[in-house]
Amino acid sequence: MSIVEASDPSHEEKTQADGLEALFESLESPLLAYAYRLTQSIETSQDIVQESFMKLHRHFKHVKTPKPWLYRTIHNLAVNQHRKANRTFSIEQTKAPDIIISAATKDPELPPDESIVHQEALGLVRLSLKALDARSQKLVYLKFEKDMSYREIAKETGLSVSNVGYVLHHAIKSLALELKKIGVSE
């Protein structure tokens, strides 16, 4: 590269555009799938992916690892979209509409700043639940919201007790992986 090319802003812009185009071509489908899992809406997923690439374009010089940056940005945009759409989050829009996680999660003992962090963490967990299939969502709901035993869940769902344990184990493992991907460690 010559000195003229290095100082030429149009060359730098072309390199950035080429990099963004290559990223878009390689990551568009997986990012759309990820956004869809978070939002359950094709249109919203497309908007979020487009917005994340627009943000990347504005910050491209400062982003060292674009792929994880895009995934995190999509996650944040999905969370923001959920906050705007519905201040009290439920999973009633998922594939299992009979499952509703209660919004009565405020702990009067917590200071306001900790309460906000607690509410956001609960929102992220609930958002991650959308990645599960309807059966897994229902079992998680029965176990953790209704505080039912495996035997009671088996009786209600018609599954065997061991199958309830198996499905719950994999559902919790999937939730943990999803939460780890979006940066929740606890």
C-alpha positions as CSV (number, residue, x, y, z in Angstrom):
1,M,0.0,0.0,0.0
2,S,1.4,3.4,-0.9
3,I,1.5,6.4,1.3
4,V,-1.2,8.1,-0.8
5,E,-3.5,5.1,-0.4
6,A,-3.0,5.0,3.4
7,S,-3.9,8.7,3.8
8,D,-6.8,8.6,1.3
9,P,-10.1,8.6,3.2
10,S,-11.9,7.1,0.3
11,H,-9.6,4.0,0.4
12,E,-10.3,3.6,4.1
13,E,-14.0,4.0,3.5
14,K,-13.9,1.4,0.7
15,T,-12.0,-1.1,3.0
16,Q,-14.6,-0.5,5.7
17,A,-17.5,-1.0,3.3
18,D,-15.9,-4.2,1.9
19,G,-15.5,-5.5,5.5
20,L,-19.1,-4.7,6.4
21,E,-20.4,-6.3,3.2
22,A,-18.4,-9.5,3.9
23,L,-19.7,-9.6,7.5
24,F,-23.2,-9.0,6.3
25,E,-23.0,-11.8,3.8
26,S,-21.6,-14.3,6.2
27,L,-23.6,-13.4,9.3
28,E,-27.0,-12.2,8.0
29,S,-28.8,-15.6,8.3
30,P,-27.5,-16.6,11.7
31,L,-28.1,-13.1,13.1
32,L,-31.7,-13.1,11.7
33,A,-32.3,-16.5,13.3
34,Y,-30.9,-15.3,16.6
35,A,-33.0,-12.1,16.5
36,Y,-36.1,-14.2,15.6
37,R,-35.5,-16.5,18.6
38,L,-35.4,-13.4,20.8
39,T,-38.4,-11.5,19.3
40,Q,-40.6,-14.2,17.6
41,S,-41.2,-11.7,14.9
42,I,-39.7,-11.8,11.4
43,E,-40.2,-8.0,10.8
44,T,-38.8,-7.0,14.1
45,S,-35.8,-9.4,13.6
46,Q,-35.1,-7.8,10.2
47,D,-35.3,-4.3,11.7
48,I,-33.0,-5.3,14.6
49,V,-30.4,-6.9,12.4
50,Q,-30.4,-3.9,10.0
51,E,-30.1,-1.5,13.0
52,S,-27.2,-3.5,14.4
53,F,-25.3,-3.3,11.1
54,M,-26.0,0.5,11.0
55,K,-24.5,0.8,14.5
56,L,-21.5,-1.3,13.5
57,H,-21.0,1.0,10.4
58,R,-20.9,4.0,12.7
59,H,-18.5,2.3,15.2
60,F,-16.5,0.1,12.9
61,K,-13.1,1.7,13.6
62,H,-13.6,0.9,17.4
63,V,-15.0,-2.6,17.2
64,K,-12.2,-5.2,17.5
65,T,-14.4,-8.3,17.3
66,P,-17.5,-7.5,15.1
67,K,-19.2,-10.9,15.3
68,P,-19.7,-11.0,19.1
69,W,-20.4,-7.2,19.0
70,L,-23.2,-7.8,16.6
71,Y,-24.7,-10.6,18.6
72,R,-24.6,-8.5,21.8
73,T,-26.0,-5.5,19.9
74,I,-28.9,-7.6,18.6
75,H,-29.6,-8.9,22.1
76,N,-29.6,-5.4,23.5
77,L,-31.9,-4.1,20.8
78,A,-34.3,-7.0,21.3
79,V,-34.4,-6.3,25.1
80,N,-35.0,-2.6,24.4
81,Q,-37.8,-3.5,21.9
82,H,-39.4,-5.7,24.6
83,R,-39.2,-3.0,27.2
84,K,-40.9,-0.5,24.8
85,A,-43.6,-3.0,23.7
86,N,-44.5,-4.3,27.2
87,R,-43.3,-2.9,30.5
88,T,-44.4,-6.0,32.4
89,F,-43.0,-8.9,30.6
90,S,-44.8,-12.2,30.2
91,I,-44.1,-15.2,27.9
92,E,-47.7,-15.3,26.8
93,Q,-46.7,-14.5,23.2
94,T,-44.6,-17.7,23.0
95,K,-45.7,-21.0,21.4
96,A,-47.3,-22.0,24.7
97,P,-49.8,-19.2,25.4
98,D,-51.1,-20.9,28.5
99,I,-47.8,-20.3,30.2
100,I,-47.6,-16.9,31.9
101,I,-44.8,-16.0,34.3
102,S,-46.0,-13.6,36.9
103,A,-44.9,-10.1,36.9
104,A,-45.1,-9.9,40.7
105,T,-41.4,-10.1,41.3
106,K,-40.7,-6.9,43.1
107,D,-39.0,-7.4,46.5
108,P,-39.7,-4.5,48.9
109,E,-36.5,-5.4,50.8
110,L,-34.2,-4.5,47.9
111,P,-32.8,-1.0,47.4
112,P,-34.0,0.6,44.2
113,D,-30.8,0.1,42.3
114,E,-30.6,-3.6,43.2
115,S,-34.3,-3.9,42.4
116,I,-33.6,-2.6,38.9
117,V,-30.8,-5.0,38.4
118,H,-32.9,-7.8,39.7
119,Q,-35.8,-6.9,37.3
120,E,-33.5,-6.7,34.3
121,A,-32.0,-10.1,35.1
122,L,-35.5,-11.6,35.4
123,G,-36.4,-10.0,32.1
124,L,-33.3,-11.5,30.5
125,V,-34.2,-15.0,31.8
126,R,-37.7,-14.6,30.6
127,L,-36.5,-13.5,27.2
128,S,-34.2,-16.5,27.1
129,L,-37.1,-18.8,27.8
130,K,-38.4,-17.9,24.3
131,A,-35.5,-20.0,22.8
132,L,-37.1,-23.1,24.4
133,D,-39.8,-25.2,22.7
134,A,-43.3,-25.0,24.1
135,R,-43.1,-28.3,26.1
136,S,-39.9,-27.2,27.8
137,Q,-41.4,-23.8,28.6
138,K,-44.4,-25.5,30.2
139,L,-42.2,-27.8,32.3
140,V,-40.0,-24.9,33.5
141,Y,-43.2,-22.9,34.3
142,L,-44.7,-25.8,36.3
143,K,-41.4,-26.5,38.1
144,F,-40.3,-23.0,39.0
145,E,-43.5,-20.9,39.0
146,K,-46.0,-23.4,40.3
147,D,-43.3,-25.2,42.4
148,M,-44.6,-28.6,41.4
149,S,-42.6,-31.8,42.0
150,Y,-41.5,-34.0,39.1
151,R,-44.3,-36.4,40.0
152,E,-46.9,-33.7,39.9
153,I,-45.6,-32.4,36.6
154,A,-45.7,-35.9,35.2
155,K,-49.3,-36.4,36.3
156,E,-50.4,-33.1,34.8
157,T,-48.5,-33.5,31.5
158,G,-48.8,-37.2,30.9
159,L,-45.0,-37.6,30.7
160,S,-43.1,-40.1,32.9
161,V,-41.2,-38.7,35.9
162,S,-37.9,-39.6,34.3
163,N,-38.9,-37.8,31.1
164,V,-39.9,-34.7,33.1
165,G,-36.4,-34.7,34.7
166,Y,-34.7,-35.3,31.3
167,V,-36.6,-32.5,29.6
168,L,-36.1,-30.1,32.5
169,H,-32.4,-30.9,32.7
170,H,-31.9,-30.0,29.0
171,A,-34.2,-27.0,29.2
172,I,-32.1,-25.5,32.1
173,K,-28.9,-26.4,30.3
174,S,-30.2,-24.5,27.2
175,L,-31.2,-21.6,29.3
176,A,-27.8,-21.4,31.0
177,L,-26.1,-21.5,27.6
178,E,-28.4,-18.8,26.2
179,L,-27.8,-16.6,29.3
180,K,-24.1,-17.1,29.1
181,K,-24.2,-16.0,25.4
182,I,-25.9,-12.8,26.3
183,G,-23.5,-12.1,29.2
184,V,-25.5,-13.2,32.3
185,S,-23.2,-15.2,34.5
186,E,-25.3,-15.8,37.6
